């Protein structure tokens, strides 16, 4: 019996060479000095779902790397973007599906959630106890905890399903981001608006900052929001823009909605980019920051999340 390539699961098929070449061309618009070459071929497969044959195709197409053979090292942003845009099963694509499911559920059942804040010391081995600054609500609380698996508090969230309709001027503004593609970007370029419009690449933070800036320039009441995208089993820190409509701050995030339509399985007709994904969001503050800090150093955070029925 002959087995055709098309009968394999999608993540086992190699994309067309032109798709790989076009993606690598876009990725190379990020300056090399912003890359951190730390991902091995083994990690590329385990974390990003990039199998050796696809990694070889990306390498041949010119994806940046250092070293040779099995000693090659790649940038995590490059591989994360490759996994998303080429349809691999990865941490990013699984997250997109979980967020889509959470949004669909919130619009129907509107469950509340408990979000635990778990972190670890970013500078282990120091003298004295670990003192963490934890963003709970609109201010940072000081909490002592262990150096590892530090359970620092929890948040209770409940989604809002009903929002005022966005006015035409806001919808027009959101549509101006329609041709911007969602990419995972390093910190140095994610806030660069010139980079966003020149490359047509952005992440949610940079896109939100532009919406707030441009909205204000046009006389629209807008604000920047940082908080949580709430979804079981893990929530994630997130940025979005909000516009004041009939006395209510309405969250918007056309880049996220576009990404969930593309990779999360949402129906674009039911979830248009100029709709509000506010049922997913829990606002914490008005600036980009970290949920947990330790002695002035930002700490990694895990946000285990479960529904409260």
C-alpha positions in Angstrom: 0.0 0.0 0.0 1.3 3.4 -0.9 1.1 6.1 1.8 0.8 9.6 0.4 2.3 12.6 2.2 -1.1 14.2 2.4 -2.3 11.4 4.6 0.1 12.4 7.4 -0.9 14.8 10.2 -0.4 18.4 9.2 2.4 18.9 11.8 4.4 16.1 10.1 4.2 17.6 6.6 6.8 19.9 5.3 5.3 23.3 4.2 5.8 24.4 0.7 9.4 25.8 0.3 8.0 29.3 -0.7 6.1 29.5 2.6 9.2 28.8 4.5 11.3 31.2 2.5 8.7 34.0 2.8 8.4 33.5 6.6 12.2 33.5 7.0 12.4 36.7 5.0 10.0 38.4 7.3 11.7 37.1 10.4 15.0 38.5 9.2 13.6 42.0 9.5 14.2 41.7 13.2 17.8 42.9 13.8 20.2 40.1 14.6 21.5 42.0 17.6 18.1 41.5 19.2 18.3 37.7 19.0 19.4 35.4 21.8 20.7 32.1 20.4 19.9 29.6 23.1 17.5 26.9 21.7 19.0 23.6 20.7 17.6 21.3 17.9 16.2 19.0 20.7 14.5 22.0 22.4 13.2 23.2 19.0 11.3 19.9 18.7 10.2 19.5 22.3 9.1 23.1 23.0 8.2 24.5 19.6 7.1 21.4 17.7 9.7 22.1 15.0 10.9 18.7 13.8 14.4 18.1 12.4 13.2 18.2 8.8 11.4 21.5 9.2 14.4 22.9 11.2 16.6 21.9 8.3 14.3 23.6 5.8 14.3 26.8 8.0 18.1 26.7 8.2 18.5 26.3 4.5 16.1 29.2 3.9 18.4 31.4 6.1 16.8 31.5 9.5 19.5 33.1 11.8 21.5 30.7 14.0 25.0 30.1 15.4 27.1 27.0 15.4 27.0 24.0 13.0 25.4 20.6 13.0 23.9 19.4 16.3 25.6 22.3 18.0 23.5 24.9 16.3 21.6 27.3 18.5 18.4 29.2 17.4 16.4 32.2 18.7 13.3 31.3 20.7 11.2 34.0 19.0 12.1 32.8 15.5 11.1 29.3 16.3 8.0 30.3 18.1 6.9 32.3 15.1 7.8 29.5 12.7 5.7 27.1 14.8 2.7 29.4 14.6 2.9 30.5 11.0 3.7 27.0 9.7 1.0 25.2 11.6 3.1 23.2 14.1 1.7 21.9 17.4 3.6 24.0 19.9 3.2 25.8 23.2 2.0 28.9 21.3 -0.6 27.1 19.2 -2.0 25.1 22.1 -2.3 28.4 24.0 -4.3 30.0 21.2 -6.7 27.1 21.2 -7.2 27.3 25.0 -7.8 31.1 24.7 -10.4 30.5 21.9 -12.2 27.9 24.0 -12.2 30.2 27.0 -13.7 33.1 25.0 -16.4 30.9 23.6 -17.2 29.6 27.0 -17.2 33.0 28.6 -19.8 34.3 26.2 -22.1 31.5 27.1 -21.6 30.4 30.7 -19.4 33.3 32.0 -17.6 31.2 34.7 -15.5 32.9 37.4 -11.9 31.8 37.8 -9.2 31.5 40.5 -5.7 32.4 39.3 -2.8 31.4 41.5 0.5 33.4 41.3 3.5 31.1 41.4 7.1 32.2 41.0 10.7 31.5 41.9 13.7 33.5 43.0 15.6 34.9 39.9 18.8 35.3 41.9 19.0 32.1 44.1 21.6 31.7 46.8 21.4 35.2 48.3 21.3 35.8 52.0 18.0 36.2 53.8 14.5 35.4 52.8 13.0 35.9 49.4 10.8 39.0 49.2 8.6 39.2 46.2 6.6 42.1 44.9 3.4 40.7 43.5 0.9 42.6 41.4 -2.5 41.8 42.9 -5.2 44.2 41.9 -3.9 47.7 41.1 -0.9 47.7 43.4 2.2 45.6 44.2 2.1 43.6 47.5 5.2 42.5 49.3 5.2 38.8 50.1 7.9 36.6 51.6 8.2 33.1 50.1 10.6 30.2 49.3 13.2 30.4 46.6 11.3 27.8 44.4 7.7 27.1 43.8 6.7 30.2 45.7 2.9 30.5 45.9 2.4 34.2 46.4 -1.3 34.8 46.2 -4.3 34.4 44.0 -6.8 36.5 42.0 -10.5 35.9 41.5 -11.9 37.0 38.2 -15.3 37.1 36.6 -15.8 37.9 32.9 -18.1 40.7 31.6 -20.1 39.5 28.6 -22.1 42.6 27.6 -20.2 45.7 26.3 -21.4 48.9 24.7 -21.1 48.9 20.9 -18.0 50.5 19.6 -18.5 53.8 17.7 -17.7 54.0 14.0 -14.5 56.0 14.7 -13.0 53.3 16.9 -14.0 50.6 14.5 -12.3 52.5 11.7 -9.2 52.8 13.8 -9.1 49.0 14.5 -9.5 48.2 10.8 -6.3 50.1 10.1 -4.4 47.3 11.9 -6.0 44.7 9.6 -2.9 44.0 7.6 -0.5 43.8 10.6 0.5 40.2 11.3 0.9 38.7 14.8 4.5 37.8 15.6 6.3 37.1 18.9 8.9 39.9 19.2 11.8 40.8 21.4 11.4 43.6 23.8 13.6 46.1 21.9 11.4 46.1 18.8 7.9 45.2 20.2 7.2 48.9 21.1 8.8 50.4 18.0 5.9 51.8 15.9 8.2 52.5 12.9 9.2 48.8 12.9 5.5 47.8 13.1 4.4 49.8 10.1 7.6 49.1 8.0 7.5 45.3 8.5 3.7 44.8 9.1 4.7 42.7 12.2 3.6 43.3 15.8 2.7 41.7 19.0 -0.3 42.7 21.2 1.7 45.1 23.3 3.1 47.2 20.5 -0.3 47.1 18.6 -2.1 48.2 21.8 0.3 51.1 22.4 -0.2 52.3 18.8 -4.0 52.2 19.2 -3.9 54.2 22.4 -1.5 56.8 20.9 -3.4 57.1 17.7 -6.8 57.1 19.4 -5.7 60.0 21.6 -4.4 61.9 18.6 -7.9 61.5 17.0 -9.7 62.8 20.1 -10.9 59.3 21.3 -10.7 58.5 25.0 -8.3 55.6 25.2 -6.0 53.9 27.7 -3.4 51.2 27.8 -4.1 48.1 29.9 -1.9 45.4 31.3 -3.3 42.4 33.1 -4.2 38.8 32.5 -5.6 36.8 29.6 -7.7 34.4 31.8 -8.0 30.8 30.5 -7.7 27.4 32.2 -5.3 25.7 32.8 -2.9 28.6 32.7 -3.6 32.3 32.3 -0.9 34.6 30.8 0.2 38.3 31.2 -1.2 40.4 28.4 -1.5 43.9 27.0 -4.5 45.5 25.2 -6.1 48.9 24.5 -9.4 50.2 25.9 -11.8 52.9 24.6 -14.3 54.8 26.7 -17.8 54.2 25.4 -20.9 55.4 27.2 -18.9 55.6 30.5 -17.5 52.1 30.1 -13.9 51.2 29.2 -14.3 48.6 26.3 -11.2 46.4 25.7 -10.1 45.9 22.1 -7.3 43.8 20.6 -7.7 43.2 16.9 -4.3 41.5 16.6 -5.2 38.9 19.2 -8.6 38.3 17.6 -6.9 37.9 14.2 -4.5 35.4 15.7 -7.3 33.4 17.4 -9.2 33.3 14.1 -6.1 32.0 12.3 -4.7 29.6 14.8 -7.3 29.1 17.6 -10.2 27.8 15.5 -12.5 30.8 16.0 -15.1 31.7 13.3 -14.1 35.1 11.9 -17.8 35.8 11.1 -18.7 35.4 14.8 -15.5 36.9 16.2 -14.6 39.9 14.0 -11.4 41.9 14.8 -13.4 44.9 15.6 -15.3 43.0 18.3 -14.2 43.1 22.0 -12.4 40.1 23.5 -13.0 41.7 26.9 -14.5 38.5 28.4 -11.0 37.1 28.4 -9.3 40.0 30.2 -8.6 40.9 33.8 -7.0 44.4 34.1 -4.3 45.1 36.6 -2.7 48.4 35.7 -2.1 51.0 33.1 1.5 50.1 32.0 3.5 47.2 30.9 5.2 45.5 33.9 5.8 42.1 35.4 3.4 40.3 37.7 6.2 39.3 40.1 9.5 41.1 41.0 12.2 40.2 43.5 14.6 42.8 44.8 14.0 45.0 41.7 14.6 42.0 39.3 11.7 40.7 37.3 10.8 37.1 38.1 9.3 34.4 35.9 5.7 33.6 36.8 3.2 30.8 36.4 -0.5 31.4 36.6 -2.4 28.1 37.2 -6.1 28.8 36.6 -9.2 26.8 37.4 -12.9 27.6 37.1 -15.1 28.4 40.1 -18.5 26.9 39.4 
